[in-house]
Amino acid sequence: MSILITGGAGFIGVNLAKRFVTENKRVYLLDNLCRGSLKNIYRLSLQGAVEVIQVDLHNYNKSLSAISQIDRNEEITEVWHLAANSDIPAGTNDSEIDLRDTFMTTYNIIRIMRILDIKFFAFASTSAVYGDRGNESLVETLGPLLPISNYGAMKLASEAFISAAVESFLDTALIFRFPNVIGMPGTHGVIYDFIGKLKESRSYLEVLGDGTQQKSYLHVSDLIDAMLHVRDLNYSGVNVFNVGPNDEGITVKGIAEEVVRQLCPDARIVYGNGNKGWVGDVPKFRYNNDKLRATGWSPSMSSEEAVRLAVGELLRTS
Amino acid sequence: MSILITGGAGFIGVNLAKRFVTENKRVYLLDNLCRGSLKNIYRLSLQGAVEVIQVDLHNYNKSLSAISQIDRNEEITEVWHLAANSDIPAGTNDSEIDLRDTFMTTYNIIRIMRILDIKFFAFASTSAVYGDRGNESLVETLGPLLPISNYGAMKLASEAFISAAVESFLDTALIFRFPNVIGMPGTHGVIYDFIGKLKESRSYLEVLGDGTQQKSYLHVSDLIDAMLHVRDLNYSGVNVFNVGPNDEGITVKGIAEEVVRQLCPDARIVYGNGNKGWVGDVPKFRYNNDKLRATGWSPSMSSEEAVRLAVGELLRTS
């Protein structure tokens, strides 16, 4: 019995794999190694403990063949589907990216699971499915779902197809709507960008917007905790959970100040205009995690603490 | 200035086209003529008044070329996108059908509109996006959306992609969530099936389930009224409306009795077991049209009246 993680060589995939390895699970990581990389596997000392299969999940036939081969040797009992485009602006400029990497990867893995009769599916969805609701609290019972990016759209499209699959063959689908997730080995995002910029300029940090953007940040260790907590509740059917911190997030200004504090305390911060980074960016959201907390889980860090830890981790390794 | 209706030779498409023709609009019907047919155009005496372009919208290049050609001669200002798979059980057995005919048609028409800079989009969505909520009233603010058929999933996927398109280039998207729509020239559905069966057996009508399934039915004339009413409100942005009657629907038993009454009053009705016709069928739903009614529109018929009228229409022409 083994576990398959798609996008398994990515930032969240390797952290999840590490936890499964400590549970003595046999873990297979499927990845096209475009954004995910073997370096992530070395960084988390996973080499030898997991098997990496390089295949692009948007290629149905190759993926079916690769996954069937694993399943013949060691029955796959769970699929954790994390493979997706993670560059939201790129997907907004060219919808083909999110169609191929975010939706068709979900579509294909579900079809393959149906053929191989694999019944447990966990999915990395996103707060972006809610769209821009301003100050409204984002709770799972909220509708209609009107994403403003192709990334959010293709994640919602994936949720929809997963839901229908539960009716026809899946026993369990866990849909986790992630906020911004930070930690190591992160490869993109605002903390990463700020550190890169400040390392170059040293004396000042240029922020694109006015710094008032406010979002929920979760450290990857809390995210993995939450997902495994829900897995252990042995739900059947389709289950949707927001995963997030117990607060209303942290502003871009707060993040910029933390990066400056830890890296170049004397640097000035120079702000731009507006509170939207790019088309499809949700400038502010209040994320509600009541449903998850009602199951007995609570995050160990606030958005601010998660940012502080992630900045430190990133500075030590970059 | 002209209007493009995709799936325009289908049941709802020709009814919509007819109304646009009475408004003296120039109307183009795009259709692959698989389920839609030229016969529908003859039946509604639309020949000469509309132009039919036979192209399959899941073929992006051919569709782009065909629609660009129209747009060069007469600017297309509105797209009404009705093209979709309408055979729900077929799509549940083979997800490729709904992917291709329901989702990729939406994906392609949106991409084409972006290239041609067409800013108004109306979409035929469905009550199936809500999934099976039992006795809960289906209102637009309900979430999470957990469809139980691939048909519902690919309609929801379409809504998601449309919503993101409003952020990047569309001025207006009207998303109409249809209930069961009946009338002429209908080609499938429970009324059609019952009439076909009863015409063969004459003395009895066999019903698959126990007859307790209860759904909202809307006559196509009311549906078109509702959509044009909303169009005339000149909304911008993305707008989602349930379109349905002012009641809790009619049971399959009620429909069977109406067909028997009008066709063979002495026939017996023989019921089967269970209240689910097939995987992906929602056995019962209570459809809430408060949002639409608050804009000043109200249906002219109840579910029962719509069924009575549609049975009569179908009997007169079949």
Interface residues (C-beta under 8 A of the other chain):
Chain A: T92 S95 L99 F103 Y107 I110 R111 V129 G131 E140 T141 L142 G143 P144 L145 L146 P147 I148 S149 N150 G152 A153 M154 L156 A157 E159 A160 F161 S163 A164 V166 E167 S168 I175 V238 V240 V279 G280
Chain B: T92 S95 L99 F103 Y107 I110 R111 V129 G131 E140 T141 L142 G143 P144 L145 L146 P147 I148 S149 N150 G152 A153 M154 L156 A157 E159 A160 F161 S163 A164 V166 E167 S168 I175 V238 V240 V279 G280
